[in-house]
């Protein structure tokens, strides 16, 4: 199923590796390094325009989303539940 992650971008729920809170991620040196590496590789996609709330990690990209972690997880879980029942 598909998950809207902000700024008219939709990804497949099965491609989501992780959803990370931006503020919590800023406290972790490992996560900061991961985001810096994604940026250096051209894999960081900013959808938030200054309203960063979450990182959505996929195998191909790291998206900076304006959508909260709670909302993104709910959307992804809802989509997974839909797949199980169909």
N, C-alpha and C positions, 0 to 999 in steps of 0.2 A: 504494500500500500504506500501511499504518498504522504509526506509530512511537509507542511508549509513552515519554513524556518525564518521567514521575514523577507521584506523587500521583493515580493513576488517570486521568491525562489522556493522551489519544491524539490525534495529529494525522496528517494525510496527509503522507507523505514528500515529495511534490512541492510542498508548501507551505513547506518549510523553506528559508529564504533563507541562513541562517548558523547555525553552532553555535560559540559563543565561550566560552573558558575564563574564569571569573569573575576569577581572580587576574591573569591576563594582561590582561584588559580593564580592570582597575583602574589599570593603568600607563599606559593610553592616554587622553589628554584627550578625544580625539574620541569614543571609545567611552563614556567617562563622560558626556559631553554627550548622546550618543544615548540612553543608558539614562535619564538625567534627563528628557529630552524625552518619552520613552515614558511615564515615570511621570506627568509633568505632563498628558499627554493621556489618562490613564486606560487606557493600553494595556499596562502592565506587570503581569504576573500572577505572583505569587510562589507557587510550588509547593513550595519547599524548606524552609520553616519553620525558617530559621536554618542550614540545611545546604547553602548555595549552592555549586554546582560549575560550572554552565554557564548561559549565556544561549542560548535557542533563539529565533531571530528568524524570524517569519513576516510576510506582508504586513499582517496585522491586529493582531498582538500580539508582545510580547517576553515570553517565559516564563523565569522563574528556576527552573532545574531542579536537583534533588538528585542527578541522574544525571551521571556523569563525561562529559567530552567524548569520550573514547575509546569508551565504551560507546554513547553516542548516535550517533556517527559509524558505528560498526559496525552498529548497528541500522538506520540509514538506508541504508547501503550494501548490507546484506543484503537489505533490502526492494527496493532498486533492481535488484539482481541477480535477485531473484525475478520482478520485472516483465519483465525482458529475456528470461527463459527460458520465459515462459508466453504 
